[in-house]
Amino acid sequence: MTARARALVAEGHDVVSFAAGEPDFNTPEPVCHAASEAIRKGFTKYTPTTGIPDLKQAVVDKMARENGVTVRPENVVVSCGAKQSLFNAIMTLVDPGDEVIVFAPFWATYSDQIKLAGGTPVVVATRATDDFVPRLEDLTAAITAKTRAILLNSPTNPTGAVYPRETLKEIAATAIRHDLWVIADEIYERLVYGKTHTSLASLGAEIASRTVTVVGVSKSYSMTGWRIGFAVAPVEVAKAMGNLQDQVTSNPTSFAQKGAVVALGLPNETMEGMRGEFEGRRDLVLRKLRAIPDLDVRTPGGAFYVFPDVRPYLGGEIANDSALAEALLERARVATIPGSVFQAPGFLRLSYAASRHDIDRGVDRIAEFLVSLRP
Ligand SMILES: Cc1ncc(COP(=O)(O)O)c(C=O)c1O
C-alpha cells in the first residue's frame, strides 16, 4: 500500500497517507549532532557486537529510571532496530515445533519471525469491545504442552491498545504457572495518552527472569532509519542472542549508537513535545472518524494508530477490508492499511503520523467515499 501510494505521488497525484509506521518528526538535533561528531572523530569502526559500553549503560539507567526494571549491562543486547531484537529473541527461545502465543490484531512480523524459527504462531483474538485487551480465559485456553512463549505488544500496533497493569499481572502469573517465556515488545512505551505504560518485567523478579523486553529509539525519538533497538534479557538468553547476532550482522552501526546514547539522555520535555502533538492528532482523527455514521472507533491509549471497524461498509460494492483500502487509494487518494494484514479483517489501520492538515482532508475523503457506498 505504501509503495503504491508513493508511485501515485510520483505520478503527480495528491495522496494523503495514513499508512506510515513511523513518526513524521525530525530526529532531535542533539542526537544528529552526536552522530555526526562521532563520524568526524573517526568512530566508524566495528564495535562490540552487543553494543558500546556507554549505550548499554544508558539502557541500564533508562530501564531503572523509566521502566522500574533493574538490570546490568550483561543483560542488554543492542541490535539493528527492535525488529532484530525480536528476531534474536525468537530465534534464541523458539525451537522447531514450539508454539508461541500472539494476541491479534498483531504486527505481521511476529508470525513470520516465529515461522522462521520453525515455530507455530498460535493466535489469540482480542475484541474491539474490550479495547483489544486480551482476556485471561482466552490466553489459558490457547496454552498446550508445546507452548514455549507468549509474545505481547503494549502499546499495540495496530490498535493502540495499552494493556492495564492488572492484565499484565495476569499474563505474568500465567507465564510463571505454565513455565513460559515472554517476549514483551514495548517499542511504543513512551507514546501513551492518559494511560500509564507498565513494563512486564517490572512486575517482580520471577517474571523478569523469564522475560525479554524489547524497546528502542525508533518510535519514541523519531529515529526509525537509525536502526537501533534494545533487548533486555536474563544473562544466558542475552548471551545467546549476542552469539546469534555476531554471525548475522555483528554490531549495529557505530555512530548510530553514539546518537542513541544522547537520545536516551534527552530531557523529558523534548519527548513530551512529540507525545503531546500525537495526542492532539489522535483526538482530531477520533473526532472526525466518529462523525462518520456507523463507524465504531475505539479510543487508542497509545502508539499512533487508530483502528476503526469498517464492517458496516463492506459486503456490497466493496467486499472486504483489502478491497476497501485499495478503493480508498485508487478512488479517494487516501492510503490506509487493511486490518487483515494484522489478522483483523473488517478493520482499517490509520496512522496519524501525519500533519493535522492531512488528517483533516484525508478523513474527509474517507468519509465522503464511505458515505457514497450507501444506497
Ligand atoms: C510493534 C512493533 N515492534 C517493533 C517494531 C520495529 O521497530 P524498529 O524500527 O526499531 O525495528 C515496529 C515497527 O513498526 C512495530 O510496529
The ligand as an SDF file (V2000), in Angstrom:
LIG
                    3D

 16 16  0  0  0  0  0  0  0  0999 V2000
    5.0940   -3.3800   17.1800 C   0  0  0  0  0  0  0  0  0  0  0  0
    6.4070   -3.0610   16.5790 C   0  0  0  0  0  0  0  0  0  0  0  0
    7.5230   -3.6150   17.1110 N   0  0  0  0  0  0  0  0  0  0  0  0
    8.7270   -3.3730   16.6010 C   0  0  0  0  0  0  0  0  0  0  0  0
    8.8780   -2.5490   15.5130 C   0  0  0  0  0  0  0  0  0  0  0  0
   10.2570   -2.3990   14.9290 C   0  0  0  0  0  0  0  0  0  0  0  0
   10.9250   -1.2690   15.3400 O   0  0  0  0  0  0  0  0  0  0  0  0
   12.3570   -0.9300   14.7190 P   0  0  0  0  0  0  0  0  0  0  0  0
   12.1260    0.0910   13.6560 O   0  0  0  0  0  0  0  0  0  0  0  0
   13.1580   -0.3980   15.8710 O   0  0  0  0  0  0  0  0  0  0  0  0
   12.9450   -2.1740   14.1630 O   0  0  0  0  0  0  0  0  0  0  0  0
    7.7650   -1.9490   14.9230 C   0  0  0  0  0  0  0  0  0  0  0  0
    7.9080   -1.1010   13.7380 C   0  0  0  0  0  0  0  0  0  0  0  0
    6.9750   -0.8190   13.0090 O   0  0  0  0  0  0  0  0  0  0  0  0
    6.4960   -2.2080   15.4800 C   0  0  0  0  0  0  0  0  0  0  0  0
    5.3790   -1.6590   14.9740 O   0  0  0  0  0  0  0  0  0  0  0  0
  1  2  1  0
  2  3  1  0
  2 15  2  0
  3  4  2  0
  4  5  1  0
  5  6  1  0
  5 12  2  0
  6  7  1  0
  7  8  1  0
  8  9  2  0
  8 10  1  0
  8 11  1  0
 12 13  1  0
 12 15  1  0
 13 14  2  0
 15 16  1  0
M  END
$$$$
